[in-house]
Amino acid sequence: MFAVQLENAVAACEQTFREKAGFPAACRTLGHLLQSMGWFKEAIIWHSRSLEPQPQPVEIYASLGALYAKQGHWQKAIMAYQQALQFDPNYAEAHRSLAGIYAHLGQRHEEIAYRYRAVTLNPDWATPNNQLTLGNALIQYDKTTEAIDCYQRAIQLQPDFYEAYYNLAVAEVYRQNWQAAKAAFQRVLALNPHHAEAYYGLGKIAEQAEQPKTAAAYYWRSIQLNPNFPGAYFSLGETLLKLRYWDKAVPICYRAVQLNPELSWAYHNLGYALLKTQNWQTAFAAFYRAIKLNPDFPWTYYQLGQVLLHQKQWNNAVAAFLAALQIQVDLAAIYPRLGYALRRQARTGLKATIQSYRQAIPLKSHNRTPQFYIQIAEQLLKFKQFAGAVIFYSLALLHQPNAVLRNQIQQALAEQQRLDQEIVQHRREIQQHPNYHWLYSHLGNLLADQGELEEAIELHQNAIVMRGWQAAAYRNYQFTHDWFTHNISAWEIHLKPFMHYPHVHGLEIGSFEGMSACWLLDHVLTHPQAKLTCIDLFFQESFEANVALTGAAQKLIKLVGDSHCILRKLPSETYDFIYIDGCHLADHVQKDATLAWRLLKVGGLMIFDDYQWIDSSHPGQETYRGIDGFLALAKHQIAVVYQGYQVIIRKLKPPAKRLNPQTKPMDSAKSPPTLPSLTRA
């Protein structure tokens, strides 16, 4: 009865308010009704409203919202409060009331939005803990900026509130605002020196800044403060692996898997540390567990295959590599290792190996198709794994007989025979001419392509020392391929003006295993203030390891990504010499050169690699075409100082521009610049 009367009275009050007539009487009626219901506080409010000459719409709608809320008419209450906010969007009480209603309805997102607005308009409603709690809720809804606002208000209210500083730091990390995050973490530690999570946060920031040793120190301090901190052990183990501290990484990674028993990546890291310390059996167990937890990560299968290769378990290694390729068929690094394992299998007989795979190949049923076999064979052929290509072409032929496949098998067999004969010939020539360093390099490259990495590395070390690079022996660089050392004699001559001087800065596009970078650090960039910037799509582990052996890794700046994108962002006239050895396709080389030319100092050198290299698979894109194209465009600004397998040019000061007074200047919007404005992990 009372509920019906109340609703009628509220409706009447709304109607009279809308009509702007009889409002005082409606307010008195509602006041009497509320008084009879025992709602004296509300009754007083409405009796008072009846005496106001000019009613305030926002307060009246807010009061109506409160009355609807008392009745449990939530949608009507929401509409009333929203009406109030139309009159005054900054009416804090309406925002707070709406937050309460949405909390009652379990609509968390709306509750948080209105609560944040309420405390923004009236901060006195929230204690420091309230602000912290609200900030945490906002973070959950990706409202990072609003969360930071709450944390900062909490700190203003309580300057020693280290929990708020910590959450502020985490929020700044979300925004990748590293300096602000670092400052907040440091403030946490100033207030609470035993805050393990703050040290962990500083470690993450140092890791992001590519300061792995600093990151490791922070993670270690975090572990000292909290010996059961799973994330700290995991991150420390991962960082030690990046630093190649294999022995130190093993116990940390063991502890990480104890604290993260369901984290596949923790087992992967442990397996990798054990692989590097040659603990084959325990590495196998760790990788196996990682695969059980996450069977869809191809690189764990790849590393498991590496373990099996070391154990000479060729069949199982092939199965591991094929498992990886069934997840991601374009993983280029796997094919040389797969080809090596297949070739070792085939030593017992190629036909017998094909027959064994015909009976039981380690592939899922839906991949046992001619199309998949051909795809694998073509990739193996690309990496000169001819025996492996024969095996998979033969499997395809069994399902899909045709002349094309038979021809491809014969070609692969012929290539394998030619390669075997070439290897035998090189071995014979080395015995006859043990001081011909180029024979060692050629044989090393051939063996590396076939997966015989240990012998290839030894051959390259011999060749490098013969060429006069003595440091390579005692530093024990691990180069599996050598396409560089034949250029050393020319580099020694033309880079001599930059040797041992301070502030010399070189730029290298394309780094592979770091052979050229290591030579530059050993022979040219020897001054403590010299630097080398390297650009590559992806820096291999062997690059990191070899550069570390120079003892001068701190001089090196790595830029990961497409060279064309990175070169646009680098400062003009910064580099004393630039070495272009990235993608060798003509168009790519020319664009690299054009973008890099702006970065080279006047008088500096630009070195092009592989001027005489021909790739028959890309006709019309021979490297020399791109180099010649650039030389033609920049002919008035260059001097060619060397031309052979490489080309070296010097940047000259641009000629002064002169206008013929009888000639009208060209429209700059239509005239081409001296060099085309162009935009390569």
C-alpha positions in Angstrom: 0.0 0.0 0.0 2.7 2.5 1.1 4.9 1.4 -1.9 2.0 2.2 -4.3 1.4 5.5 -2.7 5.0 6.4 -2.7 5.4 5.6 -6.4 2.3 7.6 -7.2 3.5 10.6 -5.2 6.9 10.5 -6.9 5.3 10.3 -10.3 3.1 13.3 -9.4 6.1 15.2 -8.2 7.9 14.5 -11.4 5.0 15.5 -13.5 4.5 18.8 -11.8 8.2 19.5 -12.0 8.1 18.9 -15.7 5.1 21.1 -16.1 6.7 23.7 -13.8 3.3 24.1 -12.0 2.2 23.2 -8.5 5.6 22.0 -7.5 5.4 23.2 -3.8 2.2 21.3 -3.3 3.5 18.1 -4.8 6.6 18.4 -2.6 4.4 18.9 0.5 2.3 15.9 -0.5 5.3 13.7 -0.9 6.8 15.0 2.4 3.6 14.1 4.3 3.6 10.6 2.8 7.2 10.0 3.7 6.5 11.3 7.2 3.7 8.8 7.6 6.0 6.0 6.5 8.5 7.0 9.1 11.0 8.3 6.7 11.5 11.5 8.6 14.8 12.6 7.1 13.5 12.4 3.6 10.2 14.1 4.7 12.1 17.1 6.0 14.0 17.3 2.7 10.8 17.4 0.7 9.0 19.8 3.0 12.0 22.1 2.7 11.9 21.9 -1.1 8.3 23.0 -1.1 9.5 26.3 0.4 12.1 27.0 -2.3 11.1 29.7 -4.8 13.3 28.3 -7.6 13.8 24.5 -7.3 17.2 23.0 -8.3 16.5 20.3 -11.0 19.7 18.3 -10.3 19.0 17.9 -6.6 15.4 17.0 -7.2 16.2 14.3 -9.7 18.9 13.0 -7.4 16.4 12.9 -4.6 13.9 11.1 -6.8 16.7 8.6 -7.6 17.3 8.0 -3.9 13.6 7.3 -3.4 13.4 4.9 -6.3 16.5 3.2 -4.9 14.8 2.8 -1.5 11.9 1.0 -3.3 14.3 -1.2 -5.2 13.3 0.3 -8.5 16.8 0.3 -9.8 16.3 1.2 -13.4 14.0 4.1 -12.5 16.6 5.2 -10.0 19.3 5.0 -12.6 17.2 7.1 -15.0 16.6 9.7 -12.3 20.3 10.1 -11.5 21.2 10.2 -15.2 18.6 13.0 -15.6 20.3 14.8 -12.7 23.7 14.5 -14.5 22.2 16.0 -17.7 21.6 19.1 -15.7 25.0 19.0 -14.0 27.6 16.4 -15.2 29.8 17.2 -12.3 27.3 16.5 -9.5 29.4 14.1 -7.5 26.6 12.7 -5.3 24.8 11.4 -8.4 28.0 9.6 -9.6 28.5 8.1 -6.1 24.9 6.9 -5.9 25.0 5.4 -9.4 28.2 3.5 -8.3 26.3 2.1 -5.3 23.4 1.0 -7.5 25.6 -0.7 -10.0 27.5 -2.4 -7.2 24.2 -3.8 -5.9 23.3 -5.0 -9.4 26.8 -6.6 -9.8 27.7 -4.5 -12.8 31.3 -4.0 -11.9 32.5 -2.1 -14.9 29.8 0.6 -14.6 30.3 0.7 -10.8 34.0 1.4 -11.2 33.4 4.1 -13.8 31.0 6.1 -11.7 33.0 5.6 -8.5 36.1 7.0 -10.2 34.2 10.0 -11.4 32.7 10.6 -8.0 36.1 10.6 -6.1 37.6 12.7 -8.9 35.0 15.3 -8.3 35.1 14.9 -4.5 38.5 13.4 -3.4 37.5 13.8 0.3 35.2 10.8 -0.1 38.1 8.4 -0.5 40.8 7.5 1.9 44.3 6.5 0.7 43.3 2.8 0.8 40.0 3.6 -1.1 42.1 5.3 -3.8 44.4 2.3 -4.0 41.6 -0.2 -4.2 39.8 1.9 -6.9 43.1 2.1 -8.8 43.5 -1.6 -8.7 40.0 -2.1 -10.0 40.6 0.3 -12.9 43.8 -1.6 -13.9 41.7 -4.7 -14.3 39.6 -2.9 -16.9 42.7 -1.5 -18.7 42.0 2.0 -17.4 45.7 2.6 -16.7 45.6 6.4 -16.9 42.7 6.6 -14.4 44.4 4.0 -12.1 47.5 6.2 -12.1 45.4 9.2 -11.1 44.0 7.2 -8.1 47.5 6.0 -7.0 48.8 9.6 -7.2 45.9 10.9 -5.1 46.6 8.1 -2.6 50.2 9.3 -2.4 49.2 12.9 -2.0 47.0 11.9 1.0 49.7 9.6 2.5 53.2 10.4 1.2 54.8 7.3 2.8 52.2 4.9 1.2 54.7 2.6 -0.5 52.0 0.2 -1.7 50.6 3.0 -3.8 54.0 3.8 -5.2 54.5 0.2 -6.1 51.1 0.0 -7.9 51.9 3.3 -9.6 55.2 1.8 -10.9 53.4 -1.3 -12.2 50.8 0.9 -14.0 53.7 2.9 -15.6 55.2 -0.3 -16.8 51.9 -1.1 -18.5 52.2 2.2 -20.3 55.9 1.4 -21.1 56.8 4.7 -19.3 60.1 3.2 -18.1 61.6 6.2 -16.4 58.5 7.0 -14.4 58.2 3.3 -13.4 61.8 3.2 -12.3 61.5 6.3 -10.2 58.4 4.8 -8.5 60.1 1.5 -7.8 63.0 3.3 -6.3 60.7 5.3 -4.1 59.2 2.1 -2.9 62.6 0.9 -1.8 63.4 4.2 -0.1 60.3 3.7 2.0 60.6 -0.1 2.3 64.1 -1.5 1.5 62.8 -5.1 1.9 60.2 -4.9 -0.9 61.2 -7.9 -3.1 58.6 -7.1 -5.8 60.1 -3.6 -6.3 63.6 -5.1 -7.0 61.9 -7.5 -9.4 60.2 -4.6 -11.2 63.6 -2.8 -11.5 65.0 -6.0 -13.0 62.3 -6.0 -15.6 63.1 -2.4 -16.5 66.8 -3.1 -16.7 66.0 -6.1 -18.9 63.9 -3.9 -21.2 66.8 -1.5 -21.4 69.1 -4.4 -22.5 71.1 -4.3 -19.3 71.0 -8.0 -18.5 73.8 -7.9 -15.8 71.9 -5.1 -13.9 68.6 -7.1 -14.3 70.3 -10.2 -12.9 71.5 -8.3 -9.8 68.0 -7.0 -9.1 66.4 -10.4 -9.6 69.0 -11.9 -7.2 68.3 -9.3 -4.6 64.6 -10.0 -4.9 65.3 -13.7 -4.3 67.4 -12.9 -1.3 64.4 -11.0 0.2 61.9 -13.6 -0.9 63.4 -17.1 -1.4 60.1 -18.4 -2.7 59.4 -15.8 -5.4 58.5 -17.8 -8.5 58.7 -14.9 -11.0 62.1 -13.8 -9.8 63.7 -17.2 -10.2 62.2 -17.6 -13.7 63.4 -14.2 -14.8 66.8 -14.6 -13.3 67.2 -18.0 -15.0 66.2 -16.5 -18.3 68.6 -13.6 -17.9 71.5 -15.9 -17.0 70.8 -17.8 -20.2 71.0 -14.6 -22.2 74.3 -13.9 -20.5 75.4 -17.4 -21.4 76.2 -18.2 -17.8 75.1 -21.8 -18.3 76.4 -23.3 -15.0 74.9 -20.5 -12.9 71.6 -20.8 -14.8 71.1 -24.5 -14.0 70.3 -24.3 -10.2 68.2 -21.2 -10.7 66.2 -22.9 -13.5 65.8 -25.9 -11.3 64.3 -23.8 -8.5 62.1 -22.0 -11.1 60.5 -25.3 -12.1 60.0 -26.2 -8.5 58.1 -23.0 -7.9 56.4 -23.0 -11.3 55.6 -26.7 -11.8 52.9 -26.0 -14.4 54.9 -23.5 -16.5 56.2 -25.1 -19.6 58.6 -22.3 -20.4 60.3 -22.8 -17.0 61.0 -26.4 -18.1 62.1 -25.2 -21.5 64.7 -22.9 -19.9 65.9 -25.6 -17.6 66.3 -28.0 -20.6 68.2 -25.3 -22.5 70.6 -24.7 -19.6 71.2 -28.4 -19.3 71.7 -28.7 -23.0 74.4 -26.1 -22.9 76.1 -27.9 -20.0 75.9 -31.1 -21.9 73.6 -32.9 -19.4 71.8 -34.7 -22.2 69.6 -37.1 -20.2 68.3 -34.4 -17.7 67.9 -31.9 -20.6 65.8 -34.5 -22.5 63.6 -35.0 -19.4 63.1 -31.2 -19.0 62.2 -30.7 -22.6 59.9 -33.7 -22.5 58.0 -32.2 -19.5 57.8 -28.8 -21.3 56.2 -30.5 -24.3 53.7 -32.3 -22.0 52.6 -29.0 -20.5 52.6 -27.1 -23.9 52.6 -29.4 -27.0 52.2 -26.5 -29.3 55.5 -24.6 -29.0 57.8 -25.7 -31.9 61.1 -24.5 -30.4 61.0 -27.0 -27.5 60.8 -29.8 -30.1 63.8 -28.2 -31.9 65.9 -28.1 -28.7 64.8 -31.6 -27.9 66.0 -32.6 -31.4 69.4 -30.9 -30.6 69.8 -33.1 -27.5 69.0 -36.2 -29.5 71.5 -35.3 -32.2 74.2 -35.1 -29.5 73.1 -38.5 -28.3 73.2 -39.8 -31.9 69.6 -40.9 -31.7 69.0 -40.0 -35.3 65.5 -41.5 -35.6 64.2 -39.7 -32.5 65.9 -36.5 -33.6 64.1 -36.6 -36.9 60.8 -37.2 -35.1 61.4 -34.2 -32.9 62.2 -31.9 -35.8 59.2 -33.1 -37.8 57.0 -32.4 -34.8 58.2 -28.8 -34.8 57.6 -28.4 -38.5 54.1 -29.8 -38.2 53.4 -26.8 -35.9 55.2 -24.2 -38.0 56.5 -25.4 -41.3 58.5 -22.3 -42.2 61.0 -22.5 -39.3 64.2 -22.2 -41.4 66.6 -23.1 -38.6 65.2 -26.6 -38.3 65.8 -27.8 -41.9 69.7 -28.0 -41.7 69.4 -30.0 -38.5 66.7 -32.2 -39.9 68.7 -32.8 -43.0 71.8 -33.7 -41.0 69.8 -36.3 -39.0 68.3 -37.7 -42.1 71.7 -38.0 -43.8 73.1 -39.8 -40.8 70.2 -42.2 -40.9 70.8 -42.7 -44.7 74.4 -43.9 -44.1 72.9 -47.3 -43.5 71.4 -47.1 -47.0 69.1 -44.5 -48.6 66.6 -47.0 -50.0 66.3 -48.7 -46.6 65.7 -45.3 -44.9 63.0 -44.5 -47.4 61.4 -47.9 -46.9 61.4 -47.5 -43.1 59.6 -44.1 -43.4 57.2 -45.6 -45.9 56.2 -48.1 -43.2 56.2 -45.7 -40.2 56.9 -42.0 -40.7 56.6 -39.8 -37.5 53.9 -37.6 -38.8 50.3 -37.0 -37.8 47.9 -38.7 -40.2 46.7 -35.5 -41.8 50.3 -34.6 -42.8 51.0 -37.9 -44.5 50.2 -36.4 -47.9 52.3 -35.8 -51.1 51.8 -32.0 -50.6 53.4 -32.0 -47.1 56.2 -34.3 -48.3 57.0 -32.1 -51.2 56.9 -29.0 -49.0 59.5 -30.5 -46.7 61.6 -31.8 -49.6 61.7 -28.3 -51.2 62.9 -26.7 -48.0 65.5 -29.3 -47.5 66.7 -28.7 -51.0 66.9 -25.0 -50.4 69.3 -25.7 -47.5 71.4 -28.1 -49.6 70.1 -31.1 -47.6 70.0 -33.3 -50.7 69.7 -36.7 -49.0 66.8 -35.5 -47.0 65.2 -34.0 -50.1 65.5 -37.4 -51.8 63.8 -39.2 -48.9 60.8 -36.8 -48.9 60.4 -36.6 -52.7 60.5 -40.4 -52.7 57.7 -40.5 -50.1 55.6 -38.1 -52.2 56.3 -40.3 -55.3 54.9 -43.4 -53.6 51.6 -41.6 -53.2 51.6 -39.5 -56.3 53.7 -41.1 -59.1 54.8 -38.6 -61.8 57.8 -37.7 -64.0 58.3 -34.4 -62.3 59.0 -36.0 -58.9 61.3 -38.6 -60.5 63.3 -35.9 -62.1 63.6 -33.9 -58.8 64.8 -37.1 -57.1 67.5 -37.6 -59.8 68.6 -34.0 -59.6 68.9 -34.1 -55.8 70.9 -37.4 -56.0 73.2 -35.8 -58.5 73.7 -32.7 -56.3 74.5 -35.0 -53.3 77.0 -36.9 -55.4 78.6 -33.7 -56.6 78.8 -32.3 -53.1 80.4 -35.5 -51.7 83.0 -35.4 -54.5 83.7 -31.7 -53.8 84.2 -32.4 -50.1 86.6 -35.3 -50.8 88.5 -33.1 -53.3 88.9 -30.3 -50.8 90.2 -32.7 -48.2 92.8 -34.1 -50.7 93.9 -30.5 -51.6 94.3 -29.5 -48.0 96.6 -32.5 -47.5 98.6 -31.4 -50.5 98.6 -27.6 -49.8 98.2 -27.2 -46.0 99.0 -23.5 -46.1 96.2 -22.5 -48.6 93.8 -20.9 -46.2 91.0 -20.5 -48.8 90.7 -24.3 -49.0 89.9 -24.5 -45.3 87.3 -21.8 -45.6 85.6 -23.5 -48.6 85.6 -26.9 -46.9 84.3 -25.4 -43.7 81.4 -23.8 -45.5 80.5 -27.0 -47.3 80.6 -29.0 -44.0 78.6 -26.4 -42.1 75.8 -26.6 -44.7 75.7 -30.3 -44.1 75.5 -29.9 -40.3 79.1 -30.9 -39.6 79.5 -27.9 -37.4 82.3 -28.8 -35.1 84.7 -29.6 -37.9 83.5 -26.5 -39.8 84.4 -24.3 -36.8 87.8 -25.8 -36.5 88.5 -25.4 -40.2 87.5 -21.7 -40.1 89.7 -21.0 -37.0 92.7 -22.4 -39.0 91.9 -20.3 -42.0 91.3 -17.1 -40.0 94.7 -17.4 -38.2 96.4 -18.0 -41.5 95.0 -14.8 -42.8 96.6 -12.9 -39.8 93.6 -12.6 -37.4 95.6 -14.0 -34.5 93.0 -13.1 -31.8 90.5 -15.5 -33.3 92.5 -18.4 -32.0 92.9 -17.5 -28.3 89.4 -16.0 -28.2 88.0 -19.2 -29.7 85.4 -17.6 -31.9 82.7 -20.1 -33.1 82.1 -19.3 -36.8 80.4 -22.1 -38.8 80.6 -20.1 -42.0 83.2 -17.7 -43.5 82.1 -15.4 -46.3 84.2 -12.5 -44.9 87.9 -13.1 -44.3 88.8 -12.9 -48.0 87.9 -9.1 -47.6 90.4 -8.5 -44.8 93.3 -7.4 -47.0 91.1 -4.6 -48.6 89.6 -3.6 -45.2 93.1 -3.3 -43.6 94.0 -0.8 -46.3 90.9 1.3 -46.6 89.8 1.3 -42.9 93.2 2.2 -41.6 92.4 5.9 -41.1 89.7 4.9 -38.6 91.8 2.4 -36.6 92.4 3.0 -32.9 90.8 6.5 -32.9 88.2 7.7 -30.4 84.6 8.5 -31.4 84.8 6.4 -34.6 81.3 5.0 -35.2 80.6 2.2 -37.7 77.3 0.9 -38.9 76.7 -2.7 -40.2 73.6 -3.9 -42.0 73.4 -7.7 -41.7 75.5 -9.4 -39.0 74.9 -13.2 -39.2 77.4 -14.9 -36.8 79.3 -11.6 -36.1 82.5 -12.3 -38.0 82.8 -8.9 -39.5 81.7 -7.2 -36.3 84.3 -9.2 -34.3 87.1 -8.2 -36.8 86.1 -4.6 -36.5 86.1 -4.7 -32.7 89.5 -6.5 -32.8 91.3 -4.3 -35.4 89.5 -1.0 -36.0 87.2 0.0 -33.2 89.8 -0.6 -30.5 89.5 2.7 -28.7 87.2 2.7 -25.6 85.1 5.5 -27.1 84.6 3.8 -30.5 81.2 2.2 -31.3 79.6 -0.2 -33.7 75.9 -0.3 -34.5 74.5 -3.5 -36.0 71.1 -3.9 -37.7 69.6 -7.3 -38.3 66.1 -8.9 -38.4 67.3 -11.3 -35.8 70.6 -11.6 -33.9 71.6 -15.3 -33.6 72.8 -16.8 -30.4 76.2 -17.4 -32.2 76.4 -13.6 -32.8 75.9 -12.8 -29.1 78.4 -15.5 -28.1 81.1 -14.4 -30.5 80.8 -10.7 -29.8 81.0 -11.5 -26.1 84.4 -13.2 -26.7 85.8 -9.9 -28.1 85.7 -8.4 -24.6 84.3 -5.2 -26.2 80.5 -6.1 -26.4 79.8 -2.8 -24.6 80.8 -0.9 -27.7 78.1 -2.6 -29.7 74.6 -1.3 -30.3 72.0 -3.8 -31.6 69.0 -2.6 -33.6 66.6 -5.4 -34.3 64.2 -5.1 -37.2 63.8 -4.2 -40.9 66.8 -2.1 -42.1 64.6 0.2 -44.2 62.5 1.1 -41.2 65.5 1.5 -38.8 67.7 3.6 -41.2 64.9 6.2 -41.5 65.1 6.9 -37.8 68.9 7.2 -37.4 70.5 10.7 -37.2 72.2 12.2 -40.3 76.0 12.2 -40.8 76.6 10.0 -37.7 78.8 7.2 -39.1 82.4 7.1 -40.3 81.8 3.9 -42.3 78.8 1.8 -43.2 78.9 -1.8 -44.3 75.9 -3.1 -46.3 75.6 -6.9 -46.1 71.9 -7.5 -45.6 69.5 -8.8 -48.1 71.4 -9.2 -51.4 68.5 -8.6 -53.8 69.2 -5.6 -56.0 66.2 -3.5 -55.0 66.8 -4.1 -51.3 70.5 -3.3 -51.6 69.8 0.0 -53.5 67.2 1.0 -50.9 69.6 0.2 -48.0 72.3 2.3 -49.7 70.0 5.2 -50.4 68.7 5.4 -46.8 72.2 4.9 -45.3 73.8 7.6 -47.5 72.2 10.4 -45.4 73.8 8.8 -42.3 77.3 8.7 -43.6 79.7 11.6 -42.7 81.4 13.4 -45.6 84.7 11.6 -46.1 83.2 8.4 -44.7 83.3 5.0 -46.5 80.4 2.9 -47.6 81.2 -0.8 -48.2 79.0 -3.1 -50.4 79.4 -6.8 -50.1 78.8 -9.5 -52.8 79.1 -7.3 -55.8 79.9 -10.3 -57.9 77.4 -12.7 -56.3 74.7 -14.2 -58.5 71.5 -15.8 -57.2 70.0 -17.9 -60.0 66.6 -18.1 -58.2 66.1 -14.3 -58.5 67.0 -13.3 -62.1 67.2 -9.6 -62.6 67.8 -9.0 -58.9 71.6 -9.6 -59.0 73.4 -7.6 -56.3 75.5 -5.6 -58.6 72.4 -4.2 -60.2 71.4 -2.5 -57.0 74.9 -1.3 -56.2 75.3 0.1 -59.8 71.9 1.7 -59.5 72.9 3.6 -56.4 76.3 4.6 -57.8 74.6 6.1 -60.8 72.2 8.1 -58.6 75.0 9.4 -56.4 77.7 9.7 -59.0 78.4 13.4 -58.2 78.9 12.7 -54.5 81.1 9.6 -54.6 84.6 8.4 -55.3 85.1 4.6 -55.9 88.2 3.6 -53.9 88.0 -0.2 -54.4 86.1 -2.6 -56.6 86.4 -6.4 -56.5 84.1 -8.8 -54.9 83.2 -5.8 -52.7 82.9 -2.2 -53.7 84.1 0.6 -51.4 83.1 4.3 -52.0 83.9 7.5 -50.3 81.3 10.2 -49.7 82.4 13.6 -51.1 81.1 17.0 -50.2 78.1 17.7 -52.5 78.8 20.2 -55.3 77.5 23.7 -54.8 74.2 24.3 -56.6 74.2 27.1 -59.2 71.3 28.4 -61.1 71.7 29.8 -64.6 70.3 33.3 -64.4 68.8 32.8 -67.8 67.0 29.8 -66.7 63.8 29.7 -64.6 64.2 27.5 -61.5 62.4 24.2 -61.7 59.2 23.5 -59.7 60.6 21.9 -56.6 57.4 19.8 -56.4 58.2 18.2 -59.7 62.0 18.1 -59.8 63.6 15.0 -58.5 66.1 15.3 -55.6 69.7 14.3 -56.0 69.0 11.0 -54.3 65.6 9.4 -54.2 63.7 9.8 -51.0 63.0 6.2 -49.9 61.8 4.8 -46.9 65.3 -4.6 -43.9 65.6 -9.6 -37.0 
